[in-house]
Amino acid sequence: MKIAKQHTPVLIVGAGPSGLMMAAQLLRNGVQPIIIDSKQGPTTQSKALAVQARSLEIYRQLGVVDTVIQNGKQGAGLIFNINDKEQARLPINNIGEGQTPFPYVLVYQQYKNERVLLDYLTQNCCPVYWETSLETVTETAGKATVTLVSSGEKTTLTCNWLIGADGAHSVVRKQAGIPFNGDTYPRTFYLADLNLNTSLGDYIDLYLSKDGFAAIFPMPEDKRYRLIGNLPDTLADKEDITVEDILPGMEQVTGAKQQVTECHWLTTYKLHHRMADKFRSGRSFLIGDAAHVHSPVGGQGMNTGLQDAYNLAWKLAGVVKGQFNELILDSYADERMPVAKRLLNTTDTAFNIIMKRNIFVNFFKSHMMPGLLKFLWAREGLKKEFFKILSQTGISYRDSKLNMHLGRGSKIKAGDRLPYLKIFDEKKQTETDLHQWCAQPGFTFIAMGKIAEMDLFSLAKWINQTYPQLLNFYYLPLSSKNQHVFDAFEITSPQPRTILVRPDMHIGLINDGINTDIIRNYMDNVVEVLSRES
Ligand SMILES: Cc1cc2nc3c(=O)[nH]c(=O)nc-3n(C[C@H](O)[C@H](O)[C@H](O)COP(=O)(O)OP(=O)(O)OC[C@H]3O[C@@H](n4cnc5c(N)ncnc54)[C@H](O)[C@@H]3O)c2cc1C
């Protein structure tokens, strides 16, 4: 399929998870992008397995979460083995109870994520132009001109904004001259998605031994497992590695023989930890693996790319539609670069503990780590904190310039993800939750506490007239059924409290009281709304 247009407001390069999420979020926010990919069509490779709770929350807002959950499988937990002996069993099912509608890790292969997002694009009349590669980018005032190659034919296209979702070897990043600093880990790893003749249970089995490491991940399909490990030195120079090559090493580390009935995917790969110096240069933005790559410890890679897209898309959509000042786009790198930096550090540390083989680290792994893990796992508070990190629900942008915190409370602050709190909607007399109130595109203004009916009416009218379609309005009156919400926001007096939630479900403004000047100040001077209509 050929691109008929000569200009597009947004060109997305790469239809992996990050690029597809970017397109889906732009569409949700009313902007039609063009998305291209050099591949022939959607991938069938499983790649990333873990979908974290924060990504499921985004899927819920997009209206596709039911399909995702139906075809995935909840992770049960991790068994930590040293020299093929079980040392600690760490269950993770429902460890995030009360923190999110999805208090677990969902095993759901990357290609399935891509399919769900592709379907969303199709339903919104946004095709992916496959077999179309970006070659060059030239920026002039107000636009970027790109050359694309499709079926051996070169074409040019102009765009106002270019999204580099084109993976670790990003052409967008290279064309923008952005360094991608970091390193490549020396060892080679194997990955095999296999059907076995027996069921090994629902836990991830992690094995550490003097010969290296191996792990077995249950996949959603019956008796299907992913086996990963370090390639034995004896195979380092061998080309075309087969399942028969890797099984002896695997058996040595795990102490068990596996009967393989079918191999779905086998690959060897090196791991990298690198991050782009900038996530933006002029009209080009980097998201996902184009911006950061790291070891897959903790299943964070794909999820981080999805959330880069989620963070950038609503801001860019607002700029494209002439609603926001372009300056809001700077907040993308300000908010997401610290997240990526932290992720690289934690995954690097975890990976080094697993892989390092010196005498001290070995002693720590075999004699101290199992006890330490059991000790930590017995503490509910620590498990809760661990889930916040793993699920990415704990990511906060408290230092962002898009915040105004005018409240006395200190537990929840502007910049935090909107907590998941169940509520009783007095108006509709139904159970719902705060996230559900933020299901529509745009900002959501929530007033909590005791407000006289006339004041409420005037406020709703003012919001409708001042920010039509840009600001949704909800009211949560004081009631015993919703006391826990008031407790969470540390509301002790009858004085109303207001919060303004960004389209990506992070709190932008918290105020002790209701003041339309403050709402206007936030929207006009912090977000810098130019046009008040959607
Ligand atoms: C073997 C393997 C196993 C993995 N396992 C895990 C895991 O268990 N957990 C985890 O979290 N992550 C894992 N990952 C990483 C995860 O797959 C990535 O983090 C994720 O794919 C990043 O998504 P992305 O959309 O940013 O980039 P990609 O998925 O790399 O997508 C980039 C897209 O851009 C296209 N493209 C590239 N250049 C151009 C161009 N010039 N023009 C047009 N299109 C272009 C490519 O064809 C590709 O479709 C694994 C990766 C691999 C390779």
The ligand as an SDF file (V2000), in Angstrom:
LIG
                    3D

 53 58  0  0  0  0  0  0  0  0999 V2000
   14.7510  -11.9250   21.6940 C   0  0  0  0  0  0  0  0  0  0  0  0
   14.1120  -10.8410   22.4640 C   0  0  0  0  0  0  0  0  0  0  0  0
   13.5020  -11.1150   23.6920 C   0  0  0  0  0  0  0  0  0  0  0  0
   12.9360  -10.0990   24.4560 C   0  0  0  0  0  0  0  0  0  0  0  0
   12.3520  -10.3940   25.6460 N   0  0  0  0  0  0  0  0  0  0  0  0
   11.7920   -9.4020   26.3920 C   0  0  0  0  0  0  0  0  0  0  0  0
   11.1390   -9.6610   27.6130 C   0  0  0  0  0  0  0  0  0  0  0  0
   11.0290  -10.8040   28.0410 O   0  0  0  0  0  0  0  0  0  0  0  0
   10.6150   -8.6110   28.3080 N   0  0  0  0  0  0  0  0  0  0  0  0
   10.7000   -7.3190   27.8600 C   0  0  0  0  0  0  0  0  0  0  0  0
   10.1760   -6.3920   28.4930 O   0  0  0  0  0  0  0  0  0  0  0  0
   11.3040   -7.0420   26.7050 N   0  0  0  0  0  0  0  0  0  0  0  0
   11.8490   -8.0480   25.9600 C   0  0  0  0  0  0  0  0  0  0  0  0
   12.4130   -7.7610   24.7940 N   0  0  0  0  0  0  0  0  0  0  0  0
   12.4970   -6.3660   24.4240 C   0  0  0  0  0  0  0  0  0  0  0  0
   11.1990   -5.8850   23.7960 C   0  0  0  0  0  0  0  0  0  0  0  0
   10.9330   -6.7480   22.7150 O   0  0  0  0  0  0  0  0  0  0  0  0
   11.3940   -4.4380   23.3830 C   0  0  0  0  0  0  0  0  0  0  0  0
   11.5990   -3.6440   24.5260 O   0  0  0  0  0  0  0  0  0  0  0  0
   10.1990   -3.9170   22.5980 C   0  0  0  0  0  0  0  0  0  0  0  0
   10.0570   -4.6210   21.3920 O   0  0  0  0  0  0  0  0  0  0  0  0
   10.3970   -2.4460   22.2670 C   0  0  0  0  0  0  0  0  0  0  0  0
    9.3760   -2.0240   21.4450 O   0  0  0  0  0  0  0  0  0  0  0  0
    9.5910   -0.8320   20.4210 P   0  0  0  0  0  0  0  0  0  0  0  0
    8.2870   -0.6820   19.7420 O   0  0  0  0  0  0  0  0  0  0  0  0
   10.1760    0.3250   21.1350 O   0  0  0  0  0  0  0  0  0  0  0  0
   10.7050   -1.3350   19.4030 O   0  0  0  0  0  0  0  0  0  0  0  0
   10.6800   -2.5750   18.4180 P   0  0  0  0  0  0  0  0  0  0  0  0
    9.8110   -3.6540   18.9220 O   0  0  0  0  0  0  0  0  0  0  0  0
   12.0960   -2.8940   18.1470 O   0  0  0  0  0  0  0  0  0  0  0  0
    9.9920   -2.0160   17.0980 O   0  0  0  0  0  0  0  0  0  0  0  0
   10.6590   -1.1680   16.2100 C   0  0  0  0  0  0  0  0  0  0  0  0
    9.9950   -1.2750   14.8580 C   0  0  0  0  0  0  0  0  0  0  0  0
   10.5930   -0.3030   14.0070 O   0  0  0  0  0  0  0  0  0  0  0  0
   10.7490   -0.8580   12.7150 C   0  0  0  0  0  0  0  0  0  0  0  0
   11.8340   -0.1040   12.0650 N   0  0  0  0  0  0  0  0  0  0  0  0
   13.1320   -0.0570   12.3940 C   0  0  0  0  0  0  0  0  0  0  0  0
   13.8040    0.7700   11.5860 N   0  0  0  0  0  0  0  0  0  0  0  0
   12.8990    1.2640   10.7110 C   0  0  0  0  0  0  0  0  0  0  0  0
   12.9890    2.1860    9.6150 C   0  0  0  0  0  0  0  0  0  0  0  0
   14.1370    2.7820    9.2760 N   0  0  0  0  0  0  0  0  0  0  0  0
   11.8580    2.4710    8.9170 N   0  0  0  0  0  0  0  0  0  0  0  0
   10.6730    1.8820    9.2450 C   0  0  0  0  0  0  0  0  0  0  0  0
   10.5470    1.0150   10.2720 N   0  0  0  0  0  0  0  0  0  0  0  0
   11.6300    0.7200   11.0020 C   0  0  0  0  0  0  0  0  0  0  0  0
   11.1010   -2.3220   12.9820 C   0  0  0  0  0  0  0  0  0  0  0  0
   10.7920   -3.1360   11.8720 O   0  0  0  0  0  0  0  0  0  0  0  0
   10.2340   -2.6320   14.1950 C   0  0  0  0  0  0  0  0  0  0  0  0
    8.9940   -3.1920   13.8340 O   0  0  0  0  0  0  0  0  0  0  0  0
   12.9790   -8.7710   23.9980 C   0  0  0  0  0  0  0  0  0  0  0  0
   13.5510   -8.4980   22.7510 C   0  0  0  0  0  0  0  0  0  0  0  0
   14.1130   -9.5160   21.9900 C   0  0  0  0  0  0  0  0  0  0  0  0
   14.7220   -9.2020   20.6510 C   0  0  0  0  0  0  0  0  0  0  0  0
  1  2  1  0
  2  3  1  0
  2 52  2  0
  3  4  2  0
  4  5  1  0
  4 50  1  0
  5  6  2  0
  6  7  1  0
  6 13  1  0
  7  8  2  0
  7  9  1  0
  9 10  1  0
 10 11  2  0
 10 12  1  0
 12 13  2  0
 13 14  1  0
 14 15  1  0
 14 50  1  0
 15 16  1  0
 16 17  1  0
 16 18  1  0
 18 19  1  0
 18 20  1  0
 20 21  1  0
 20 22  1  0
 22 23  1  0
 23 24  1  0
 24 25  2  0
 24 26  1  0
 24 27  1  0
 27 28  1  0
 28 29  2  0
 28 30  1  0
 28 31  1  0
 31 32  1  0
 32 33  1  0
 33 34  1  0
 33 48  1  0
 34 35  1  0
 35 36  1  0
 35 46  1  0
 36 37  1  0
 36 45  1  0
 37 38  2  0
 38 39  1  0
 39 40  1  0
 39 45  2  0
 40 41  1  0
 40 42  2  0
 42 43  1  0
 43 44  2  0
 44 45  1  0
 46 47  1  0
 46 48  1  0
 48 49  1  0
 50 51  2  0
 51 52  1  0
 52 53  1  0
M  END
$$$$
